[in-house]
Amino acid sequence: METFAISPYDCLVVKALDNTRSLREAAGILGYDPATLVRKVKRISQEHGLLEKIKGRWVPTTKGRGMMLWAEESVFSQKARLDERPLITIAATTWMTESALIPNFQKLRSELRHKRLWSFRVPKSDFEDELLRGISDYAIVCHAPDDPAIVHKKIAPEKWVAIAPALWGPILAQQTESQQKTFLSNKPFIRHMGFNPGEILGIKLDNSSANFTVDSLVAIRAAVENGYGWSFVPLILINQAVAQNIVVIINLEIHLGKHICIWWRRGRKDLAQDALLIKSWLGEICL
């Protein structure tokens, strides 16, 4: 293991002698008795050449002043590192990060927001692997983990809604639910390959009715916004698009039984308290 060529304590002795008017005063600052300090001073002078005696007073040599400055810089550097804010990494899907976490980050309570450095990450592997390997600190996921080494807390139900291009809004607004289903069954559907829309919506859809088949909720939103068809997505994903009258919500009931959850590794006791504040913040966003 690497060690210091000159002990930092020896450098602090040089600094104390330079900052005081007598050896006795320096001894008081350093917590030594004068006799002990005399022995240390002689050793530092003989072994390292950091001190020399001029007119009966020990003063730093040129090398001693360099080491004294190094000691000062090291003290400040250590304090700065101790005061550094810890980095917290939250893993989430692209759509959750883009639509909820970053736009609402300002709502995270200031005592947590300002005392941490934050990183949002879309996992390259699965969420559990990222947490267990320490790549991420928390994960925001819509289901419970399988590994018992991961703690999870439910935050809120994940609300899903059917959406259509804004131009369809006036027509859909005048229709009953039955009429809407008939209308939609004859319109292009933006299909997510991970869901069976017929089972979820109770609408018979021919595979040929899909303009797009995608594996991304963000891509579904983009396709509907551009008028290519209709689909269903988490409400959080399209709040802004609805506010800007780019898409409309269709009055169809969708029950996927999903809950937004926060995960963290069970061994990370330091994360448990912050998790309560993050859970509260996410609860406000998701309601």
FENMOFEN-V982539 format. One record per residue. N is the residue number from 1. RES is the residue in one letter. SS is DSSP state (H for helix, E for strand, L for the rest). PHI is phi in whole degrees, -180 to 180 (999 if undefined). PSI is psi in degrees with one decimal (* if undefined). Layout:
BEGIN
[[N RES SS PHI PSI] [N RES SS PHI PSI]]
END
This chain:
BEGIN
[[1 M L 999 139.7] [2 E L -69 140.9] [3 T L -130 164.8] [4 F L -71 136.3] [5 A L -66 -34.6] [6 I L -128 130.9] [7 S L -62 137.4] [8 P H -58 -30.3] [9 Y H -66 -36.6] [10 D H -64 -38.0] [11 C H -67 -34.6] [12 L H -70 -30.0] [13 V H -63 -44.3] [14 V H -60 -43.1] [15 K H -63 -42.7] [16 A H -64 -41.3] [17 L H -66 -35.8] [18 D H -72 -27.4] [19 N H -94 -2.4] [20 T L -123 169.4] [21 R L -95 -12.4] [22 S L -152 160.7] [23 L H -64 -37.0] [24 R H -63 -41.6] [25 E H -65 -40.9] [26 A H -63 -39.3] [27 A H -61 -39.8] [28 G H -64 -41.3] [29 I H -65 -39.8] [30 L H -83 -14.5] [31 G L 83 22.2] [32 Y L -107 158.3] [33 D L -82 153.9] [34 P H -54 -38.4] [35 A H -65 -41.7] [36 T H -63 -42.2] [37 L H -65 -37.5] [38 V H -59 -44.6] [39 R H -63 -41.2] [40 K H -66 -42.4] [41 V H -61 -44.7] [42 K H -63 -42.3] [43 R H -64 -45.6] [44 I H -60 -38.9] [45 S H -67 -44.6] [46 Q H -73 -42.9] [47 E H -80 -37.9] [48 H H -120 -13.9] [49 G L 67 32.4] [50 L L -90 -19.4] [51 L E -130 150.3] [52 E E -142 153.9] [53 K E -100 119.8] [54 I E -126 121.9] [55 K L 52 43.5] [56 G L 78 8.1] [57 R E -128 135.5] [58 W E -80 125.9] [59 V E -133 155.6] [60 P E -68 141.4] [61 T L -80 178.0] [62 T H -58 -44.8] [63 K H -65 -36.6] [64 G H -63 -39.4] [65 R H -66 -36.9] [66 G H -63 -43.4] [67 M H -70 -31.5] [68 M H -65 -43.2] [69 L H -65 -39.6] [70 W H -60 -42.1] [71 A H -63 -41.5] [72 E H -62 -46.1] [73 E H -62 -38.8] [74 S H -66 -40.0] [75 V H -62 -47.4] [76 F H -66 -37.7] [77 S H -64 -41.8] [78 Q H -64 -43.5] [79 K H -62 -40.4] [80 A H -63 -41.6] [81 R H -68 -37.1] [82 L H -67 -30.0] [83 D L -88 -3.0] [84 E L -62 141.4] [85 R L -75 134.0] [86 P E -68 147.8] [87 L E -87 126.6] [88 I E -113 125.6] [89 T E -110 125.2] [90 I E -109 122.9] [91 A E -94 133.5] [92 A L -157 168.1] [93 T L -70 164.0] [94 T H -59 -45.2] [95 W H -68 -37.1] [96 M H -67 -42.9] [97 T H -63 -47.1] [98 E H -71 -40.0] [99 S H -94 -24.3] [100 A H -125 -53.2] [101 L H -68 -52.5] [102 I L -71 -46.2] [103 P L -61 -27.8] [104 N L -106 13.0] [105 F H -60 -33.4] [106 Q H -62 -23.3] [107 K H -78 -14.2] [108 L L -63 132.7] [109 R L -55 137.7] [110 S H -62 -32.6] [111 E H -65 -21.0] [112 L H -98 -42.0] [113 R H -61 -41.9] [114 H L -87 -12.6] [115 K L -98 5.7] [116 R E -134 156.9] [117 L E -99 138.7] [118 W E -117 141.2] [119 S E -135 131.3] [120 F E -108 133.4] [121 R E -136 135.5] [122 V L -97 113.8] [123 P L -59 140.5] [124 K L -85 -24.9] [125 S L -112 -155.6] [126 D L -85 163.9] [127 F H -62 -41.4] [128 E H -64 -44.1] [129 D H -61 -40.9] [130 E H -63 -41.7] [131 L H -69 -45.6] [132 L H -67 -28.2] [133 R L -88 -2.5] [134 G L 78 14.1] [135 I L -74 -36.1] [136 S L -121 153.2] [137 D L -93 -44.5] [138 Y E -127 159.0] [139 A E -133 139.3] [140 I E -108 112.3] [141 V E -137 158.8] [142 C L -102 27.5] [143 H L -160 171.8] [144 A L -83 152.6] [145 P L -77 161.9] [146 D L -90 -34.1] [147 D L -80 125.1] [148 P L -67 -10.9] [149 A L -76 -3.5] [150 I E -113 126.3] [151 V E -83 143.2] [152 H E -140 147.2] [153 K E -130 131.7] [154 K E -72 139.6] [155 I E -105 -54.0] [156 A E -167 157.7] [157 P E -61 143.4] [158 E L -87 108.3] [159 K L -81 127.8] [160 W E -113 147.5] [161 V E -139 152.8] [162 A E -86 140.1] [163 I E -132 154.4] [164 A E -143 162.8] [165 P E -59 148.8] [166 A H -58 -30.9] [167 L H -64 -23.3] [168 W H -82 -12.6] [169 G H -53 -52.1] [170 P H -59 -35.8] [171 I H -71 -48.4] [172 L H -64 -33.6] [173 A H -65 -23.8] [174 Q L -94 -1.4] [175 Q L -104 152.5] [176 T L -76 171.2] [177 E H -61 -39.6] [178 S H -65 -43.2] [179 Q H -65 -37.8] [180 Q H -61 -43.3] [181 K H -64 -38.4] [182 T H -66 -44.2] [183 F H -60 -46.9] [184 L H -70 -32.7] [185 S H -64 -19.1] [186 N L -102 7.6] [187 K L -110 155.0] [188 P L -60 136.6] [189 F E -113 133.6] [190 I E -90 110.0] [191 R E -99 130.5] [192 H E -93 127.7] [193 M L -66 -12.0] [194 G L -90 -2.4] [195 F L -130 150.8] [196 N L -102 99.6] [197 P H -64 -30.4] [198 G H -61 -44.1] [199 E H -68 -38.1] [200 I H -78 -40.1] [201 L H -101 -13.9] [202 G L 69 28.5] [203 I L -121 132.7] [204 K L -79 120.3] [205 L L -124 128.6] [206 D L -79 140.1] [207 N H -55 -30.0] [208 S H -72 -11.2] [209 S H -79 -7.9] [210 A E -85 119.6] [211 N E -70 -37.3] [212 F E -136 147.5] [213 T E -120 121.6] [214 V E -130 168.7] [215 D L -121 23.5] [216 S L -136 129.1] [217 L H -68 -32.1] [218 V H -64 -38.2] [219 A H -67 -36.0] [220 I H -61 -48.0] [221 R H -58 -45.7] [222 A H -61 -40.5] [223 A H -66 -42.3] [224 V H -68 -42.6] [225 E H -57 -33.7] [226 N L -90 8.8] [227 G L 81 17.5] [228 Y L -84 -10.4] [229 G L 160 -166.4] [230 W E -124 167.4] [231 S E -170 -163.9] [232 F E -139 144.9] [233 V E -150 167.8] [234 P E -64 141.3] [235 L H -58 -38.6] [236 I H -56 -33.7] [237 L H -68 -27.4] [238 I H -120 12.0] [239 N H -55 -45.7] [240 Q H -68 -40.0] [241 A H -65 -36.1] [242 V H -68 -44.6] [243 A H -61 -32.7] [244 Q L -90 4.9] [245 N L 58 40.7] [246 I L -94 -35.4] [247 V E -130 162.1] [248 V E -122 149.8] [249 I E -88 131.3] [250 I E -91 138.9] [251 N L -80 69.4] [252 L L -124 137.9] [253 E L -79 132.0] [254 I L -130 121.9] [255 H L -126 103.4] [256 L L -100 -11.5] [257 G L 69 21.2] [258 K L -90 148.7] [259 H E -127 135.2] [260 I E -74 130.2] [261 C E -128 156.4] [262 I E -112 133.5] [263 W E -116 150.0] [264 W E -156 161.0] [265 R E -71 134.9] [266 R L -60 -33.2] [267 G L -73 -12.8] [268 R L -88 77.6] [269 K H -63 -27.5] [270 D H -67 -19.0] [271 L H -91 -14.9] [272 A H -62 -43.0] [273 Q H -70 -43.8] [274 D H -62 -31.7] [275 A H -59 -33.2] [276 L H -65 -41.6] [277 L H -69 -40.5] [278 I H -66 -40.3] [279 K H -61 -43.5] [280 S H -63 -43.1] [281 W H -61 -47.1] [282 L H -66 -32.9] [283 G H -61 -39.8] [284 E H -65 -39.3] [285 I H -68 -40.3] [286 C H -86 -15.4] [287 L L -75 *]]
END
